[in-house]
């Protein structure tokens, strides 16, 4: 019977270590996966909310165009070529591709 008490006491110390290890793994997962993704989503939402007429954008489907009109229902009119318009959702705009195309255009002008 004394052996059972000893095993239970030894197991409790190992359980504490496992809990600390599990907590550390959750913290690392949060720091490297969840936090950056939430920050990126917040930045994309802010970018989409600040859209204005005349901005050059790229959609997630790769369509390039210029914002012609920003609608109140979360959509915008995209001019893909002179006189050709598309109605798209703001959420369909690619932040990375739009920044890249605008950075390249600014470098070409300089």
KOLGU-4560 file (N, C-alpha, C; in nm, 3 decimals, padded with zeros to 5 digits):
<recs>
<n_xx: 00.082 n_yy: -00.118 n_zz: 00.000 ca_xx: 00.000 ca_yy: 00.000 ca_zz: 00.000 c_xx: 00.087 c_yy: 00.125 c_zz: 00.000 mol: A seq: 1 type: UNK>
<n_xx: 00.201 n_yy: 00.121 n_zz: 00.059 ca_xx: 00.290 ca_yy: 00.236 ca_zz: 00.059 c_xx: 00.343 c_yy: 00.265 c_zz: -00.081 mol: A seq: 2 type: UNK>
<n_xx: 00.357 n_yy: 00.163 n_zz: -00.162 ca_xx: 00.401 ca_yy: 00.183 ca_zz: -00.300 c_xx: 00.299 c_yy: 00.263 c_zz: -00.380 mol: A seq: 3 type: UNK>
<n_xx: 00.174 n_yy: 00.242 n_zz: -00.358 ca_xx: 00.070 ca_yy: 00.316 ca_zz: -00.430 c_xx: 00.075 c_yy: 00.464 c_zz: -00.394 mol: A seq: 4 type: UNK>
<n_xx: 00.096 n_yy: 00.494 n_zz: -00.267 ca_xx: 00.104 ca_yy: 00.634 ca_zz: -00.224 c_xx: 00.225 c_yy: 00.700 c_zz: -00.288 mol: A seq: 5 type: UNK>
<n_xx: 00.335 n_yy: 00.628 n_zz: -00.296 ca_xx: 00.457 ca_yy: 00.683 ca_zz: -00.356 c_xx: 00.436 c_yy: 00.709 c_zz: -00.505 mol: A seq: 6 type: UNK>
<n_xx: 00.371 n_yy: 00.618 n_zz: -00.575 ca_xx: 00.349 ca_yy: 00.636 ca_zz: -00.718 c_xx: 00.255 c_yy: 00.753 c_zz: -00.745 mol: A seq: 7 type: UNK>
<n_xx: 00.157 n_yy: 00.769 n_zz: -00.663 ca_xx: 00.065 ca_yy: 00.881 ca_zz: -00.682 c_xx: 00.135 c_yy: 01.014 c_zz: -00.658 mol: A seq: 8 type: UNK>
<n_xx: 00.221 n_yy: 01.021 n_zz: -00.559 ca_xx: 00.293 ca_yy: 01.145 ca_zz: -00.532 c_xx: 00.390 c_yy: 01.176 c_zz: -00.645 mol: A seq: 9 type: UNK>
<n_xx: 00.457 n_yy: 01.075 n_zz: -00.698 ca_xx: 00.549 ca_yy: 01.096 ca_zz: -00.810 c_xx: 00.474 c_yy: 01.138 c_zz: -00.935 mol: A seq: 10 type: UNK>
<n_xx: 00.358 n_yy: 01.086 n_zz: -00.957 ca_xx: 00.278 ca_yy: 01.120 ca_zz: -01.074 c_xx: 00.228 c_yy: 01.264 c_zz: -01.069 mol: A seq: 11 type: UNK>
<n_xx: 00.203 n_yy: 01.315 n_zz: -00.952 ca_xx: 00.154 ca_yy: 01.453 ca_zz: -00.939 c_xx: 00.261 c_yy: 01.552 c_zz: -00.983 mol: A seq: 12 type: UNK>
<n_xx: 00.387 n_yy: 01.525 n_zz: -00.951 ca_xx: 00.496 ca_yy: 01.613 ca_zz: -00.993 c_xx: 00.511 c_yy: 01.612 c_zz: -01.144 mol: A seq: 13 type: UNK>
<n_xx: 00.496 n_yy: 01.497 n_zz: -01.207 ca_xx: 00.504 ca_yy: 01.485 ca_zz: -01.351 c_xx: 00.387 c_yy: 01.554 c_zz: -01.420 mol: A seq: 14 type: UNK>
<n_xx: 00.272 n_yy: 01.552 n_zz: -01.355 ca_xx: 00.154 ca_yy: 01.618 ca_zz: -01.410 c_xx: 00.171 c_yy: 01.769 c_zz: -01.414 mol: A seq: 15 type: UNK>
<n_xx: 00.235 n_yy: 01.824 n_zz: -01.313 ca_xx: 00.261 ca_yy: 01.968 ca_zz: -01.310 c_xx: 00.354 c_yy: 02.007 c_zz: -01.424 mol: A seq: 16 type: UNK>
<n_xx: 00.458 n_yy: 01.927 n_zz: -01.446 ca_xx: 00.550 ca_yy: 01.954 ca_zz: -01.554 c_xx: 00.479 c_yy: 01.948 c_zz: -01.689 mol: A seq: 17 type: UNK>
<n_xx: 00.390 n_yy: 01.851 n_zz: -01.705 ca_xx: 00.316 ca_yy: 01.838 ca_zz: -01.830 c_xx: 00.225 c_yy: 01.958 c_zz: -01.853 mol: A seq: 18 type: UNK>
<n_xx: 00.163 n_yy: 02.006 n_zz: -01.747 ca_xx: 00.076 ca_yy: 02.124 ca_zz: -01.759 c_xx: 00.158 c_yy: 02.248 c_zz: -01.798 mol: A seq: 19 type: UNK>
<n_xx: 00.275 n_yy: 02.263 n_zz: -01.739 ca_xx: 00.361 ca_yy: 02.377 ca_zz: -01.774 c_xx: 00.407 c_yy: 02.364 c_zz: -01.919 mol: A seq: 20 type: UNK>
<n_xx: 00.443 n_yy: 02.244 n_zz: -01.961 ca_xx: 00.485 ca_yy: 02.220 ca_zz: -02.098 c_xx: 00.370 c_yy: 02.248 c_zz: -02.197 mol: A seq: 21 type: UNK>
<n_xx: 00.250 n_yy: 02.204 n_zz: -02.163 ca_xx: 00.134 ca_yy: 02.229 ca_zz: -02.247 c_xx: 00.104 c_yy: 02.379 c_zz: -02.255 mol: A seq: 22 type: UNK>
<n_xx: 00.114 n_yy: 02.448 n_zz: -02.141 ca_xx: 00.093 ca_yy: 02.593 ca_zz: -02.141 c_xx: 00.196 c_yy: 02.664 c_zz: -02.227 mol: A seq: 23 type: UNK>
<n_xx: 00.320 n_yy: 02.619 n_zz: -02.222 ca_xx: 00.425 ca_yy: 02.677 ca_zz: -02.305 c_xx: 00.399 c_yy: 02.654 c_zz: -02.453 mol: A seq: 24 type: UNK>
<n_xx: 00.352 n_yy: 02.538 n_zz: -02.487 ca_xx: 00.321 ca_yy: 02.507 ca_zz: -02.627 c_xx: 00.206 c_yy: 02.595 c_zz: -02.677 mol: A seq: 25 type: UNK>
<n_xx: 00.106 n_yy: 02.615 n_zz: -02.595 ca_xx: -00.007 ca_yy: 02.702 ca_zz: -02.633 c_xx: 00.041 c_yy: 02.845 c_zz: -02.651 mol: A seq: 26 type: UNK>
<n_xx: 00.128 n_yy: 02.891 n_zz: -02.563 ca_xx: 00.182 ca_yy: 03.027 ca_zz: -02.573 c_xx: 00.263 c_yy: 03.044 c_zz: -02.703 mol: A seq: 27 type: UNK>
<n_xx: 00.347 n_yy: 02.949 n_zz: -02.734 ca_xx: 00.426 ca_yy: 02.956 ca_zz: -02.858 c_xx: 00.334 c_yy: 02.953 c_zz: -02.979 mol: A seq: 28 type: UNK>
<n_xx: 00.233 n_yy: 02.867 n_zz: -02.977 ca_xx: 00.137 ca_yy: 02.861 ca_zz: -03.088 c_xx: 00.068 c_yy: 02.995 c_zz: -03.106 mol: A seq: 29 type: UNK>
<n_xx: 00.027 n_yy: 03.057 n_zz: -02.997 ca_xx: -00.040 ca_yy: 03.187 ca_zz: -03.004 c_xx: 00.054 c_yy: 03.293 c_zz: -03.058 mol: A seq: 30 type: UNK>
<n_xx: 00.180 n_yy: 03.296 n_zz: -03.010 ca_xx: 00.275 ca_yy: 03.398 ca_zz: -03.053 c_xx: 00.310 c_yy: 03.387 c_zz: -03.201 mol: A seq: 31 type: UNK>
<n_xx: 00.323 n_yy: 03.266 n_zz: -03.252 ca_xx: 00.370 ca_yy: 03.248 ca_zz: -03.389 c_xx: 00.260 c_yy: 03.224 c_zz: -03.492 mol: A seq: 32 type: UNK>
<n_xx: 00.140 n_yy: 03.190 n_zz: -03.449 ca_xx: 00.034 ca_yy: 03.159 ca_zz: -03.545 c_xx: -00.085 c_yy: 03.254 c_zz: -03.535 mol: A seq: 33 type: UNK>
<n_xx: -00.145 n_yy: 03.264 n_zz: -03.421 ca_xx: -00.271 ca_yy: 03.337 ca_zz: -03.406 c_xx: -00.249 c_yy: 03.487 c_zz: -03.407 mol: A seq: 34 type: UNK>
<n_xx: -00.153 n_yy: 03.536 n_zz: -03.331 ca_xx: -00.128 ca_yy: 03.680 ca_zz: -03.320 c_xx: -00.093 c_yy: 03.745 c_zz: -03.455 mol: A seq: 35 type: UNK>
<n_xx: 00.003 n_yy: 03.690 n_zz: -03.532 ca_xx: 00.034 ca_yy: 03.752 ca_zz: -03.661 c_xx: -00.083 c_yy: 03.747 c_zz: -03.759 mol: A seq: 36 type: UNK>
<n_xx: -00.160 n_yy: 03.640 n_zz: -03.755 ca_xx: -00.275 ca_yy: 03.629 ca_zz: -03.846 c_xx: -00.381 c_yy: 03.733 c_zz: -03.811 mol: A seq: 37 type: UNK>
<n_xx: -00.406 n_yy: 03.756 n_zz: -03.683 ca_xx: -00.503 ca_yy: 03.857 ca_zz: -03.640 c_xx: -00.454 c_yy: 03.997 c_zz: -03.677 mol: A seq: 38 type: UNK>
<n_xx: -00.325 n_yy: 04.021 n_zz: -03.663 ca_xx: -00.268 ca_yy: 04.151 ca_zz: -03.700 c_xx: -00.281 c_yy: 04.176 c_zz: -03.849 mol: A seq: 39 type: UNK>
<n_xx: -00.258 n_yy: 04.073 n_zz: -03.930 ca_xx: -00.269 ca_yy: 04.084 ca_zz: -04.076 c_xx: -00.415 c_yy: 04.109 c_zz: -04.116 mol: A seq: 40 type: UNK>
<n_xx: -00.508 n_yy: 04.041 n_zz: -04.051 ca_xx: -00.650 ca_yy: 04.060 ca_zz: -04.082 c_xx: -00.695 c_yy: 04.201 c_zz: -04.045 mol: A seq: 41 type: UNK>
<n_xx: -00.646 n_yy: 04.254 n_zz: -03.935 ca_xx: -00.680 ca_yy: 04.390 ca_zz: -03.893 c_xx: -00.625 c_yy: 04.492 c_zz: -03.994 mol: A seq: 42 type: UNK>
<n_xx: -00.504 n_yy: 04.470 n_zz: -04.040 ca_xx: -00.442 ca_yy: 04.558 ca_zz: -04.139 c_xx: -00.519 c_yy: 04.554 c_zz: -04.272 mol: A seq: 43 type: UNK>
<n_xx: -00.563 n_yy: 04.436 n_zz: -04.314 ca_xx: -00.639 ca_yy: 04.422 ca_zz: -04.439 c_xx: -00.775 c_yy: 04.491 c_zz: -04.426 mol: A seq: 44 type: UNK>
<n_xx: -00.840 n_yy: 04.478 n_zz: -04.311 ca_xx: -00.969 ca_yy: 04.543 ca_zz: -04.289 c_xx: -00.953 c_yy: 04.695 c_zz: -04.294 mol: A seq: 45 type: UNK>
<n_xx: -00.849 n_yy: 04.747 n_zz: -04.232 ca_xx: -00.824 ca_yy: 04.892 ca_zz: -04.233 c_xx: -00.795 c_yy: 04.939 c_zz: -04.376 mol: A seq: 46 type: UNK>
<n_xx: -00.720 n_yy: 04.861 n_zz: -04.452 ca_xx: -00.689 ca_yy: 04.894 ca_zz: -04.590 c_xx: -00.817 c_yy: 04.900 c_zz: -04.674 mol: A seq: 47 type: UNK>
<n_xx: -00.904 n_yy: 04.803 n_zz: -04.656 ca_xx: -01.029 ca_yy: 04.798 ca_zz: -04.731 c_xx: -01.122 c_yy: 04.913 c_zz: -04.694 mol: A seq: 48 type: UNK>
<n_xx: -01.123 n_yy: 04.951 n_zz: -04.568 ca_xx: -01.208 ca_yy: 05.062 ca_zz: -04.524 c_xx: -01.159 c_yy: 05.197 c_zz: -04.575 mol: A seq: 49 type: UNK>
<n_xx: -01.030 n_yy: 05.209 n_zz: -04.605 ca_xx: -00.972 ca_yy: 05.336 ca_zz: -04.650 c_xx: -00.964 c_yy: 05.347 c_zz: -04.802 mol: A seq: 50 type: UNK>
<n_xx: -01.034 n_yy: 05.258 n_zz: -04.876 ca_xx: -01.035 ca_yy: 05.264 ca_zz: -05.022 c_xx: -01.097 c_yy: 05.395 c_zz: -05.069 mol: A seq: 51 type: UNK>
<n_xx: -01.037 n_yy: 05.454 n_zz: -05.173 ca_xx: -01.088 ca_yy: 05.579 ca_zz: -05.229 c_xx: -01.089 c_yy: 05.568 c_zz: -05.381 mol: A seq: 52 type: UNK>
<n_xx: -01.165 n_yy: 05.656 n_zz: -05.443 ca_xx: -01.171 ca_yy: 05.660 ca_zz: -05.589 c_xx: -01.032 c_yy: 05.693 c_zz: -05.643 mol: A seq: 53 type: UNK>
<n_xx: -00.991 n_yy: 05.619 n_zz: -05.745 ca_xx: -00.862 ca_yy: 05.642 ca_zz: -05.808 c_xx: -00.752 c_yy: 05.550 c_zz: -05.760 mol: A seq: 54 type: UNK>
<n_xx: -00.775 n_yy: 05.472 n_zz: -05.654 ca_xx: -00.674 ca_yy: 05.378 ca_zz: -05.605 c_xx: -00.658 c_yy: 05.263 c_zz: -05.703 mol: A seq: 55 type: UNK>
<n_xx: -00.534 n_yy: 05.227 n_zz: -05.730 ca_xx: -00.506 ca_yy: 05.112 ca_zz: -05.815 c_xx: -00.498 c_yy: 04.990 c_zz: -05.725 mol: A seq: 56 type: UNK>
<n_xx: -00.575 n_yy: 04.886 n_zz: -05.760 ca_xx: -00.583 ca_yy: 04.767 ca_zz: -05.677 c_xx: -00.568 c_yy: 04.640 c_zz: -05.760 mol: A seq: 57 type: UNK>
<n_xx: -00.547 n_yy: 04.528 n_zz: -05.688 ca_xx: -00.544 ca_yy: 04.395 ca_zz: -05.748 c_xx: -00.635 c_yy: 04.307 c_zz: -05.662 mol: A seq: 58 type: UNK>
<n_xx: -00.723 n_yy: 04.231 n_zz: -05.725 ca_xx: -00.812 ca_yy: 04.142 ca_zz: -05.650 c_xx: -00.740 c_yy: 04.011 c_zz: -05.620 mol: A seq: 59 type: UNK>
<n_xx: -00.801 n_yy: 03.931 n_zz: -05.534 ca_xx: -00.741 ca_yy: 03.801 ca_zz: -05.501 c_xx: -00.743 c_yy: 03.706 c_zz: -05.621 mol: A seq: 60 type: UNK>
<n_xx: -00.825 n_yy: 03.738 n_zz: -05.722 ca_xx: -00.828 ca_yy: 03.659 ca_zz: -05.845 c_xx: -00.725 c_yy: 03.708 c_zz: -05.946 mol: A seq: 61 type: UNK>
<n_xx: -00.654 n_yy: 03.818 n_zz: -05.913 ca_xx: -00.550 ca_yy: 03.869 ca_zz: -06.001 c_xx: -00.597 c_yy: 03.975 c_zz: -06.099 mol: A seq: 62 type: UNK>
<n_xx: -00.717 n_yy: 04.028 n_zz: -06.081 ca_xx: -00.771 ca_yy: 04.130 ca_zz: -06.170 c_xx: -00.718 c_yy: 04.266 c_zz: -06.127 mol: A seq: 63 type: UNK>
<n_xx: -00.655 n_yy: 04.338 n_zz: -06.219 ca_xx: -00.600 ca_yy: 04.470 ca_zz: -06.191 c_xx: -00.702 c_yy: 04.575 c_zz: -06.235 mol: A seq: 64 type: UNK>
<n_xx: -00.709 n_yy: 04.683 n_zz: -06.160 ca_xx: -00.801 ca_yy: 04.790 ca_zz: -06.198 c_xx: -00.787 c_yy: 04.911 c_zz: -06.108 mol: A seq: 65 type: UNK>
<n_xx: -00.874 n_yy: 05.010 n_zz: -06.133 ca_xx: -00.876 ca_yy: 05.134 ca_zz: -06.058 c_xx: -01.014 c_yy: 05.150 c_zz: -05.996 mol: A seq: 66 type: UNK>
<n_xx: -01.016 n_yy: 05.190 n_zz: -05.869 ca_xx: -01.144 ca_yy: 05.210 ca_zz: -05.800 c_xx: -01.215 c_yy: 05.329 c_zz: -05.863 mol: A seq: 67 type: UNK>
<n_xx: -01.338 n_yy: 05.307 n_zz: -05.909 ca_xx: -01.418 ca_yy: 05.413 ca_zz: -05.968 c_xx: -01.518 c_yy: 05.469 c_zz: -05.869 mol: A seq: 68 type: UNK>
<n_xx: -01.575 n_yy: 05.382 n_zz: -05.784 ca_xx: -01.675 ca_yy: 05.425 ca_zz: -05.687 c_xx: -01.675 c_yy: 05.328 c_zz: -05.571 mol: A seq: 69 type: UNK>
<n_xx: -01.683 n_yy: 05.381 n_zz: -05.448 ca_xx: -01.694 ca_yy: 05.298 ca_zz: -05.329 c_xx: -01.839 c_yy: 05.303 c_zz: -05.283 mol: A seq: 70 type: UNK>
<n_xx: -01.907 n_yy: 05.188 n_zz: -05.280 ca_xx: -02.047 ca_yy: 05.180 ca_zz: -05.241 c_xx: -02.060 c_yy: 05.158 c_zz: -05.091 mol: A seq: 71 type: UNK>
<n_xx: -02.175 n_yy: 05.191 n_zz: -05.037 ca_xx: -02.200 ca_yy: 05.178 ca_zz: -04.892 c_xx: -02.226 c_yy: 05.034 c_zz: -04.851 mol: A seq: 72 type: UNK>
<n_xx: -02.256 n_yy: 04.946 n_zz: -04.945 ca_xx: -02.292 ca_yy: 04.807 ca_zz: -04.911 c_xx: -02.171 c_yy: 04.714 c_zz: -04.907 mol: A seq: 73 type: UNK>
<n_xx: -02.051 n_yy: 04.768 n_zz: -04.899 ca_xx: -01.930 ca_yy: 04.686 ca_zz: -04.890 c_xx: -01.876 c_yy: 04.644 c_zz: -05.025 mol: A seq: 74 type: UNK>
<n_xx: -01.924 n_yy: 04.705 n_zz: -05.131 ca_xx: -01.875 ca_yy: 04.675 ca_zz: -05.265 c_xx: -01.812 c_yy: 04.800 c_zz: -05.324 mol: A seq: 75 type: UNK>
<n_xx: -01.747 n_yy: 04.781 n_zz: -05.437 ca_xx: -01.692 ca_yy: 04.896 ca_zz: -05.510 c_xx: -01.696 c_yy: 04.867 c_zz: -05.659 mol: A seq: 76 type: UNK>
<n_xx: -01.695 n_yy: 04.974 n_zz: -05.736 ca_xx: -01.692 ca_yy: 04.962 ca_zz: -05.882 c_xx: -01.546 c_yy: 04.972 c_zz: -05.925 mol: A seq: 77 type: UNK>
<n_xx: -01.500 n_yy: 04.870 n_zz: -05.994 ca_xx: -01.362 ca_yy: 04.860 ca_zz: -06.038 c_xx: -01.357 c_yy: 04.881 c_zz: -06.189 mol: A seq: 78 type: UNK>
<n_xx: -01.278 n_yy: 04.976 n_zz: -06.233 ca_xx: -01.259 ca_yy: 05.000 ca_zz: -06.376 c_xx: -01.137 c_yy: 04.920 c_zz: -06.420 mol: A seq: 79 type: UNK>
<n_xx: -01.162 n_yy: 04.816 n_zz: -06.500 ca_xx: -01.053 ca_yy: 04.728 ca_zz: -06.544 c_xx: -00.987 c_yy: 04.779 c_zz: -06.670 mol: A seq: 80 type: UNK>
<n_xx: -01.063 n_yy: 04.843 n_zz: -06.756 ca_xx: -01.011 ca_yy: 04.911 ca_zz: -06.875 c_xx: -01.105 c_yy: 05.028 c_zz: -06.902 mol: A seq: 81 type: UNK>
<n_xx: -01.064 n_yy: 05.126 n_zz: -06.980 ca_xx: -01.149 ca_yy: 05.244 ca_zz: -07.000 c_xx: -01.291 c_yy: 05.205 c_zz: -07.047 mol: A seq: 82 type: UNK>
<n_xx: -01.389 n_yy: 05.241 n_zz: -06.964 ca_xx: -01.528 ca_yy: 05.213 ca_zz: -06.995 c_xx: -01.578 c_yy: 05.076 c_zz: -06.954 mol: A seq: 83 type: UNK>
<n_xx: -01.493 n_yy: 04.994 n_zz: -06.894 ca_xx: -01.532 ca_yy: 04.859 ca_zz: -06.851 c_xx: -01.528 c_yy: 04.852 c_zz: -06.698 mol: A seq: 84 type: UNK>
<n_xx: -01.643 n_yy: 04.824 n_zz: -06.637 ca_xx: -01.654 ca_yy: 04.827 ca_zz: -06.491 c_xx: -01.700 c_yy: 04.693 c_zz: -06.437 mol: A seq: 85 type: UNK>
<n_xx: -01.655 n_yy: 04.664 n_zz: -06.316 ca_xx: -01.695 ca_yy: 04.542 ca_zz: -06.246 c_xx: -01.735 c_yy: 04.582 c_zz: -06.105 mol: A seq: 86 type: UNK>
<n_xx: -01.838 n_yy: 04.519 n_zz: -06.052 ca_xx: -01.877 ca_yy: 04.540 ca_zz: -05.912 c_xx: -01.818 c_yy: 04.425 c_zz: -05.832 mol: A seq: 87 type: UNK>
<n_xx: -01.732 n_yy: 04.456 n_zz: -05.736 ca_xx: -01.667 ca_yy: 04.352 ca_zz: -05.655 c_xx: -01.683 c_yy: 04.385 c_zz: -05.508 mol: A seq: 88 type: UNK>
<n_xx: -01.664 n_yy: 04.284 n_zz: -05.424 ca_xx: -01.665 ca_yy: 04.301 ca_zz: -05.279 c_xx: -01.531 c_yy: 04.358 c_zz: -05.235 mol: A seq: 89 type: UNK>
<n_xx: -01.535 n_yy: 04.440 n_zz: -05.131 ca_xx: -01.409 ca_yy: 04.495 ca_zz: -05.077 c_xx: -01.319 c_yy: 04.384 c_zz: -05.025 mol: A seq: 90 type: UNK>
<n_xx: -01.381 n_yy: 04.279 n_zz: -04.975 ca_xx: -01.302 ca_yy: 04.168 ca_zz: -04.918 c_xx: -01.227 c_yy: 04.090 c_zz: -05.026 mol: A seq: 91 type: UNK>
<n_xx: -01.256 n_yy: 04.115 n_zz: -05.154 ca_xx: -01.188 ca_yy: 04.045 ca_zz: -05.263 c_xx: -01.060 c_yy: 04.115 c_zz: -05.306 mol: A seq: 92 type: UNK>
<n_xx: -01.020 n_yy: 04.219 n_zz: -05.234 ca_xx: -00.899 ca_yy: 04.293 ca_zz: -05.269 c_xx: -00.780 c_yy: 04.232 c_zz: -05.195 mol: A seq: 93 type: UNK>
<n_xx: -00.674 n_yy: 04.206 n_zz: -05.267 ca_xx: -00.553 ca_yy: 04.149 ca_zz: -05.208 c_xx: -00.462 c_yy: 04.261 c_zz: -05.159 mol: A seq: 94 type: UNK>
<n_xx: -00.441 n_yy: 04.266 n_zz: -05.029 ca_xx: -00.355 ca_yy: 04.368 ca_zz: -04.970 c_xx: -00.211 c_yy: 04.353 c_zz: -05.018 mol: A seq: 95 type: UNK>
<n_xx: -00.158 n_yy: 04.232 n_zz: -05.018 ca_xx: -00.018 ca_yy: 04.210 ca_zz: -05.056 c_xx: 00.006 c_yy: 04.245 c_zz: -05.203 mol: A seq: 96 type: UNK>
<n_xx: -00.079 n_yy: 04.198 n_zz: -05.292 ca_xx: -00.060 ca_yy: 04.224 ca_zz: -05.434 c_xx: -00.080 c_yy: 04.371 c_zz: -05.467 mol: A seq: 97 type: UNK>
<n_xx: -00.176 n_yy: 04.435 n_zz: -05.400 ca_xx: -00.200 ca_yy: 04.577 ca_zz: -05.424 c_xx: -00.080 c_yy: 04.660 c_zz: -05.378 mol: A seq: 98 type: UNK>
<n_xx: -00.026 n_yy: 04.629 n_zz: -05.261 ca_xx: 00.093 ca_yy: 04.701 ca_zz: -05.214 c_xx: 00.210 c_yy: 04.678 c_zz: -05.309 mol: A seq: 99 type: UNK>
<n_xx: 00.225 n_yy: 04.556 n_zz: -05.355 ca_xx: 00.336 ca_yy: 04.522 ca_zz: -05.445 c_xx: 00.325 c_yy: 04.598 c_zz: -05.577 mol: A seq: 100 type: UNK>
<n_xx: 00.205 n_yy: 04.603 n_zz: -05.635 ca_xx: 00.188 ca_yy: 04.671 ca_zz: -05.764 c_xx: 00.208 c_yy: 04.821 c_zz: -05.748 mol: A seq: 101 type: UNK>
<n_xx: 00.162 n_yy: 04.879 n_zz: -05.636 ca_xx: 00.179 ca_yy: 05.023 ca_zz: -05.614 c_xx: 00.325 c_yy: 05.057 c_zz: -05.583 mol: A seq: 102 type: UNK>
<n_xx: 00.396 n_yy: 04.967 n_zz: -05.516 ca_xx: 00.538 ca_yy: 04.988 ca_zz: -05.488 c_xx: 00.618 c_yy: 04.984 c_zz: -05.617 mol: A seq: 103 type: UNK>
<n_xx: 00.585 n_yy: 04.892 n_zz: -05.708 ca_xx: 00.653 ca_yy: 04.881 ca_zz: -05.835 c_xx: 00.626 c_yy: 05.003 c_zz: -05.921 mol: A seq: 104 type: UNK>
<n_xx: 00.501 n_yy: 05.052 n_zz: -05.920 ca_xx: 00.466 ca_yy: 05.171 ca_zz: -05.998 c_xx: 00.538 c_yy: 05.294 c_zz: -05.945 mol: A seq: 105 type: UNK>
<n_xx: 00.552 n_yy: 05.305 n_zz: -05.814 ca_xx: 00.623 ca_yy: 05.419 ca_zz: -05.755 c_xx: 00.772 c_yy: 05.413 c_zz: -05.789 mol: A seq: 106 type: UNK>
<n_xx: 00.828 n_yy: 05.293 n_zz: -05.793 ca_xx: 00.971 ca_yy: 05.277 ca_zz: -05.827 c_xx: 00.995 c_yy: 05.311 c_zz: -05.975 mol: A seq: 107 type: UNK>
<n_xx: 00.899 n_yy: 05.279 n_zz: -06.061 ca_xx: 00.913 ca_yy: 05.310 ca_zz: -06.203 c_xx: 00.909 c_yy: 05.462 c_zz: -06.228 mol: A seq: 108 type: UNK>
<n_xx: 00.829 n_yy: 05.534 n_zz: -06.150 ca_xx: 00.818 ca_yy: 05.678 ca_zz: -06.166 c_xx: 00.943 c_yy: 05.752 c_zz: -06.116 mol: A seq: 109 type: UNK>
<n_xx: 01.011 n_yy: 05.692 n_zz: -06.019 ca_xx: 01.128 ca_yy: 05.759 ca_zz: -05.959 c_xx: 01.251 c_yy: 05.750 c_zz: -06.045 mol: A seq: 110 type: UNK>
</recs>
